[in-house]
Amino acid sequence: MRGTFDVDDVILNFDPAAPQHRFRAAGLHAAHAAAEAALPLSIPWPAGTAPTPAPLATPPAETDDLSRFNGYEAVVMTWTSAEASAMATLFTPGYPISAWYEYRNDITQYIPLVTGSKAPFNSREADMARYYHSLGLYFPCTIRGTRVLLIKSGLHLDYDGPATPLRQLVQGIAQTVAPKIFITTGTGGGIGAGVSLGDVVIAGSVRFDCKQQFAKEPWASAAYTPSALPAGTLAAITPALTSVNAARIPKARPIPQFFSATTDAVVTTDFFAFDDSTNYYKLQGLGRACDMGDAMVGNALQSFADISWYSIRNASDPQIPNPNDDIKEASREAAQIYASYGGLTTAASLIATWAVIHSAQASASATREKSEAARRKGANSPRTKSPQPPGRGR
């Protein structure tokens, strides 16, 4: 019936780069918009720092593992089709998400674990073939010489079922690639009237708020602390970078606000929850944004002490007005906003992602230069002769 759509399907699978027929048929407003209107414009990156695609000379088989990327300095993982298309637009220009490599390594291990009926992993829709029995899509790029592996996850904590295979996927990537940095980034729902459409939360903490399918898990309300931001990260996020796409989002701030205090939490729920004016899901006071996966990444990376990890979320929908106390209608409104602006709001969280990697590389370079300068100084300083014992001189 025209005018009806599955909210979860929209959030996970609507792709502004190539809107699927079912969303057009359902009357989703964004499905009738031009892709150019829903995806980020290019960013005026500082000279020498622009993300640059690094395609493999020979495309890998979908069954290949990720060992060829062992030693890459960073992994960046995102989740939904809209987020991935935005990431490809800004981080792998010329290589849209349709050109990214498919990842089905050791897939038989995962097939019995993913039991959710709404999991993209189990979708038999014709236009979902790349996600059927897939762990995701990936593509390498560089940022200021730093090798980065970009991953669009094919698994989703809230939709895959009780076995939580996402934890296994994240741990496998961390072990195989062994990056110094692991960033999970994407869209989220703003919590509270003070978070506007397009704002960004660089989480000071990440916590679960599981009240449905995972309510009895020992980690249902567990919290995790991301790594300290590299020096210079926030200073690198300039209005010149963020205003380009913020100006295209109605009712957004002309310059997005970036929340990064230790108290600015990302809240991972175990279903599609969002903040509304009635506080229906009781999210107010828990954090600045809600999502459906980052706390499980924090959980999975607890055993990888050498990896710095970060959670970065953009508010792809703000607090939703709900004057009629109709949470179903409010949820549909949130989905419409997400579909229209999720690709554009993602630009700001990608800029924050770039800033973390850029600043980490700058700090590492400065440390190396300081060490080298100290080494050279030591090598060039005059050596003091050791005193000769009495009676041994000439």
C-alpha positions as CSV (number, residue, x, y, z in Angstrom):
1,M,0.0,0.0,0.0
2,R,1.4,3.4,-1.0
3,G,2.4,5.4,2.0
4,T,3.5,2.4,4.1
5,F,7.1,1.4,4.7
6,D,9.1,-0.6,7.2
7,V,11.0,1.9,9.4
8,D,13.8,-0.6,10.1
9,D,14.2,-1.3,6.4
10,V,14.5,2.4,5.7
11,I,17.1,2.9,8.4
12,L,19.3,0.0,7.4
13,N,18.9,-0.3,3.7
14,F,17.7,2.9,2.0
15,D,20.5,4.0,-0.3
16,P,20.3,7.6,-1.5
17,A,22.8,6.8,-4.2
18,A,20.4,4.3,-5.8
19,P,17.0,4.4,-4.1
20,Q,15.3,1.0,-4.2
21,H,12.0,0.5,-5.9
22,R,10.2,-0.6,-2.8
23,F,10.8,2.7,-1.1
24,R,9.6,4.6,-4.1
25,A,6.4,2.5,-4.2
26,A,5.9,3.1,-0.5
27,G,6.0,6.8,-0.9
28,L,9.2,7.5,0.9
29,H,9.9,11.1,0.0
30,A,13.6,10.8,-0.3
31,A,13.3,7.9,-2.7
32,H,12.1,10.4,-5.3
33,A,15.0,12.8,-4.8
34,A,18.1,13.0,-7.0
35,A,21.1,11.3,-5.5
36,E,23.1,14.5,-5.8
37,A,20.8,16.2,-3.4
38,A,21.1,13.5,-0.7
39,L,24.9,12.8,-0.8
40,P,27.7,15.1,0.5
41,L,29.5,17.6,-1.7
42,S,33.3,17.3,-1.8
43,I,35.2,18.8,1.2
44,P,38.0,21.4,0.9
45,W,40.5,19.2,2.8
46,P,43.8,20.8,3.8
47,A,46.5,20.3,1.2
48,G,48.0,16.8,1.3
49,T,45.4,15.4,3.7
50,A,42.4,14.4,1.4
51,P,41.2,10.8,1.7
52,T,42.5,9.0,-1.4
53,P,41.1,5.7,-2.6
54,A,43.7,2.9,-2.9
55,P,42.1,0.2,-5.0
56,L,43.8,-3.2,-5.2
57,A,45.6,-4.1,-8.4
58,T,43.6,-7.3,-8.6
59,P,40.1,-7.3,-7.1
60,P,40.0,-9.9,-4.3
61,A,37.7,-12.9,-4.3
62,E,34.7,-12.4,-2.0
63,T,35.9,-15.4,0.0
64,D,39.4,-13.8,0.7
65,D,40.2,-12.9,4.2
66,L,41.6,-9.5,5.3
67,S,45.2,-10.6,6.0
68,R,46.5,-8.5,3.1
69,F,45.6,-5.5,5.2
70,N,47.5,-6.6,8.2
71,G,49.4,-3.6,9.6
72,Y,47.1,-1.0,8.2
73,E,47.0,1.8,10.7
74,A,43.2,2.3,10.9
75,V,39.9,0.5,10.4
76,V,36.7,2.6,10.0
77,M,33.5,0.7,10.2
78,T,30.0,2.0,9.3
79,W,26.7,0.3,9.2
80,T,23.8,1.5,6.9
81,S,23.6,1.9,3.2
82,A,23.2,5.7,3.5
83,E,26.2,6.0,5.7
84,A,28.3,3.8,3.3
85,S,27.3,5.8,0.2
86,A,28.3,9.0,2.0
87,M,31.6,7.4,3.1
88,A,32.4,6.3,-0.4
89,T,31.5,9.8,-1.7
90,L,34.0,11.5,0.6
91,F,36.7,8.9,1.3
92,T,36.8,6.9,-2.0
93,P,35.8,9.4,-4.6
94,G,35.4,7.7,-8.0
95,Y,34.7,4.4,-6.3
96,P,31.0,4.4,-5.1
97,I,29.8,1.7,-2.8
98,S,28.8,-0.4,-5.8
99,A,32.5,-0.7,-6.6
100,W,33.6,-1.8,-3.1
101,Y,34.7,-5.4,-2.6
102,E,32.4,-8.0,-1.1
103,Y,33.4,-9.9,2.0
104,R,32.2,-13.4,2.5
105,N,35.2,-15.0,4.1
106,D,34.3,-18.1,6.2
107,I,30.7,-17.3,5.7
108,T,29.5,-20.8,6.7
109,Q,30.4,-20.0,10.3
110,Y,28.0,-17.1,10.3
111,I,25.0,-18.5,8.5
112,P,23.6,-20.4,11.5
113,L,24.3,-17.4,13.8
114,V,22.3,-14.8,11.9
115,T,18.7,-15.8,12.5
116,G,16.9,-12.4,12.4
117,S,14.1,-12.1,9.8
118,K,15.0,-8.4,9.2
119,A,18.7,-8.9,9.0
120,P,20.1,-7.7,5.6
121,F,22.2,-10.8,5.8
122,N,19.0,-12.9,5.2
123,S,17.2,-10.6,2.8
124,R,16.3,-12.2,-0.6
125,E,15.2,-8.9,-2.1
126,A,16.7,-8.7,-5.6
127,D,18.4,-5.4,-4.9
128,M,19.9,-6.7,-1.7
129,A,21.9,-9.5,-3.4
130,R,25.2,-7.9,-2.3
131,Y,24.2,-8.1,1.3
132,Y,22.7,-11.6,1.3
133,H,25.0,-14.0,3.3
134,S,27.6,-11.2,3.3
135,L,29.7,-9.9,6.2
136,G,30.0,-6.6,4.4
137,L,31.8,-4.4,1.8
138,Y,35.2,-2.9,2.1
139,F,37.7,-0.6,0.3
140,P,41.1,0.7,1.3
141,C,42.1,4.4,1.2
142,T,44.9,6.6,2.6
143,I,44.7,9.7,4.8
144,R,47.9,11.7,5.0
145,G,49.9,8.5,4.3
146,T,47.9,6.5,6.9
147,R,46.5,3.3,5.4
148,V,42.9,2.9,6.2
149,L,40.5,0.0,5.7
150,L,36.9,1.2,5.3
151,I,34.2,-1.4,6.1
152,K,30.4,-1.3,5.6
153,S,29.3,-4.0,8.1
154,G,26.9,-6.6,6.8
155,L,26.0,-7.5,10.4
156,H,23.8,-5.5,12.7
157,L,23.5,-6.1,16.5
158,D,19.8,-5.4,16.7
159,Y,18.7,-7.4,13.7
160,D,20.9,-10.5,13.5
161,G,19.4,-12.4,16.4
162,P,20.5,-13.6,19.9
163,A,23.9,-15.0,19.0
164,T,25.4,-11.5,18.5
165,P,27.7,-12.5,15.6
166,L,28.8,-8.8,15.3
167,R,31.1,-9.3,18.3
168,Q,32.8,-12.2,16.4
169,L,33.1,-10.1,13.2
170,V,34.7,-7.1,15.0
171,Q,37.1,-9.3,16.9
172,G,38.1,-11.1,13.7
173,I,38.8,-7.8,11.9
174,A,40.8,-6.5,14.9
175,Q,42.9,-9.6,15.1
176,T,43.5,-10.0,11.4
177,V,44.3,-6.3,10.5
178,A,45.8,-5.4,13.9
179,P,45.2,-1.6,13.4
180,K,46.3,1.1,15.8
181,I,42.9,2.8,15.5
182,F,39.4,1.4,15.2
183,I,36.6,3.9,14.5
184,T,32.9,3.1,14.4
185,T,31.0,5.9,12.8
186,G,27.6,6.7,11.4
187,T,24.2,8.1,12.0
188,G,22.2,8.2,15.2
189,G,19.2,9.8,16.9
190,G,19.9,13.0,18.8
191,I,18.9,12.9,22.5
192,G,17.5,16.0,24.0
193,A,16.4,19.3,22.5
194,G,19.9,20.6,22.6
195,V,21.2,18.2,19.9
196,S,20.3,19.5,16.4
197,L,20.0,17.7,13.1
198,G,23.6,17.4,11.8
199,D,25.4,17.7,15.1
200,V,28.0,15.1,16.0
201,V,28.8,13.2,19.1
202,I,32.4,12.0,19.5
203,A,31.6,9.8,22.4
204,G,33.2,10.2,25.8
205,S,31.5,7.0,26.8
206,V,29.5,4.4,25.1
207,R,26.8,2.4,26.9
208,F,24.2,-0.2,26.4
209,D,20.5,0.5,27.2
210,C,19.0,-2.9,26.3
211,K,15.3,-3.3,27.3
212,Q,14.1,-5.9,24.8
213,Q,15.9,-8.8,23.2
214,F,19.2,-8.4,25.2
215,A,17.6,-7.2,28.5
216,K,18.9,-10.2,30.4
217,E,22.4,-10.2,29.1
218,P,25.1,-9.4,31.6
219,W,26.2,-6.5,29.4
220,A,22.7,-5.0,29.0
221,S,23.6,-1.8,30.7
222,A,27.4,-2.0,30.5
223,A,29.5,1.1,29.6
224,Y,32.8,1.5,27.9
225,T,35.3,4.3,27.6
226,P,36.7,5.2,24.2
227,S,40.3,6.2,23.8
228,A,41.5,9.8,24.4
229,L,41.4,11.9,21.2
230,P,44.7,12.6,19.6
231,A,46.0,16.1,20.2
232,G,44.7,18.5,17.6
233,T,41.6,16.5,16.7
234,L,39.0,19.1,17.5
235,A,41.0,22.0,16.1
236,A,41.3,20.1,12.8
237,I,37.4,20.1,12.5
238,T,37.1,23.6,11.0
239,P,34.0,25.5,9.8
240,A,35.5,25.5,6.3
241,L,35.1,21.7,6.3
242,T,31.8,21.3,8.1
243,S,29.8,24.2,6.7
244,V,29.8,22.9,3.1
245,N,27.2,20.3,3.7
246,A,25.6,21.7,6.8
247,A,24.3,24.5,4.7
248,R,22.3,22.0,2.7
249,I,20.3,20.6,5.7
250,P,17.1,22.5,6.6
251,K,16.9,23.5,10.3
252,A,20.5,22.4,10.9
253,R,23.1,24.7,12.5
254,P,25.2,26.4,9.8
255,I,28.2,25.0,11.7
256,P,27.5,21.6,13.4
257,Q,28.2,21.4,17.1
258,F,30.6,18.6,18.1
259,F,29.9,17.1,21.5
260,S,33.1,15.4,22.9
261,A,33.1,15.7,26.7
262,T,33.6,12.7,28.9
263,T,29.9,12.9,29.8
264,D,28.7,13.0,26.1
265,A,27.6,9.4,25.7
266,V,26.5,7.3,22.7
267,V,23.7,5.0,23.9
268,T,23.2,1.6,22.1
269,T,19.7,0.3,22.2
270,D,18.6,-3.2,21.3
271,F,15.9,-2.0,18.9
272,F,15.2,1.1,16.8
273,A,14.7,3.7,19.6
274,F,14.8,7.4,19.3
275,D,14.1,10.5,21.4
276,D,10.8,12.2,21.1
277,S,9.2,15.1,23.0
278,T,7.4,12.7,25.4
279,N,10.6,10.8,26.3
280,Y,8.8,7.6,25.3
281,Y,11.9,5.4,25.3
282,K,13.4,7.1,28.4
283,L,16.6,8.1,26.7
284,Q,16.9,11.6,28.0
285,G,19.7,11.9,30.5
286,L,21.5,8.9,29.3
287,G,23.6,10.5,26.5
288,R,23.7,12.8,23.5
289,A,22.8,10.2,20.7
290,C,21.5,6.7,20.4
291,D,22.5,4.0,18.0
292,M,22.3,0.3,17.5
293,G,25.8,-1.1,17.6
294,D,28.7,0.9,19.0
295,A,28.6,-0.5,22.5
296,M,29.0,-4.0,21.1
297,V,32.2,-2.7,19.3
298,G,33.4,-1.4,22.6
299,N,32.6,-4.7,24.2
300,A,34.4,-6.7,21.4
301,L,37.6,-4.6,21.6
302,Q,38.1,-4.9,25.4
303,S,40.6,-7.7,24.8
304,F,42.6,-5.5,22.3
305,A,44.5,-3.1,24.6
306,D,46.8,-1.9,21.8
307,I,43.9,-0.6,19.7
308,S,42.6,2.9,20.2
309,W,38.9,2.9,19.5
310,Y,36.4,5.7,18.9
311,S,32.6,6.1,18.5
312,I,31.5,9.0,16.3
313,R,27.8,9.6,15.6
314,N,25.9,12.3,13.7
315,A,22.4,13.3,14.5
316,S,20.6,12.1,11.4
317,D,17.3,12.8,13.2
318,P,16.8,15.2,16.1
319,Q,14.4,14.9,19.0
320,I,11.0,14.2,17.3
321,P,8.0,16.3,18.2
322,N,5.2,14.1,19.4
323,P,2.2,16.3,20.3
324,N,-0.3,13.5,19.7
325,D,1.5,10.9,21.8
326,D,1.6,8.7,18.7
327,I,5.0,6.9,18.8
328,K,4.4,5.0,15.6
329,E,3.8,8.2,13.7
330,A,6.8,9.8,15.4
331,S,8.9,6.8,14.3
332,R,7.8,7.2,10.7
333,E,8.7,10.9,10.9
334,A,12.2,9.9,12.2
335,A,12.6,7.5,9.2
336,Q,11.6,10.2,6.7
337,I,14.1,12.6,8.2
338,Y,16.8,10.0,8.2
339,A,16.2,9.0,4.6
340,S,16.2,12.7,3.4
341,Y,19.2,13.9,5.4
342,G,21.2,10.9,6.7
343,G,23.7,11.0,3.8
344,L,24.3,14.7,4.3
345,T,24.6,14.6,8.1
346,T,27.1,11.8,7.8
347,A,29.5,14.3,6.2
348,A,30.2,15.8,9.6
349,S,30.9,12.5,11.4
350,L,33.2,11.6,8.5
351,I,35.1,14.9,8.9
352,A,35.5,14.0,12.6
353,T,36.7,10.5,11.6
354,W,39.2,12.1,9.2
355,A,40.3,14.5,12.0
356,V,41.1,11.6,14.4
357,I,43.2,9.8,11.8
358,H,44.9,13.0,10.5
359,S,45.8,14.1,14.0
360,A,47.0,10.7,15.1
361,Q,49.3,10.7,12.1
362,A,50.5,14.3,12.8
363,S,51.3,13.3,16.4
364,A,53.2,10.2,15.4
365,S,55.2,12.2,12.8
366,A,56.0,14.9,15.4
367,T,57.2,12.2,17.8
368,R,59.4,10.6,15.2
369,E,60.9,13.9,14.2
370,K,61.6,14.7,17.9
371,S,63.3,11.4,18.4
372,E,65.3,11.7,15.2
373,A,66.4,15.2,16.2
374,A,67.5,13.9,19.6
375,R,69.4,11.1,18.0
376,R,71.2,13.5,15.6
377,K,72.1,15.8,18.5
378,G,73.5,12.9,20.5
379,A,75.5,11.7,17.5
380,N,77.0,15.2,16.8
381,S,77.9,16.2,20.3
382,P,81.6,16.0,21.3
383,R,82.6,12.9,23.2
384,T,84.3,13.3,26.6
385,K,87.4,11.2,26.9
386,S,87.4,8.9,29.9
387,P,90.1,9.7,32.4
388,Q,93.1,7.4,32.3
389,P,94.0,5.5,35.4
390,P,97.2,6.8,37.1
391,G,100.5,5.4,35.6
392,R,98.8,4.3,32.4
393,G,99.2,7.5,30.4
394,R,102.0,8.1,27.9
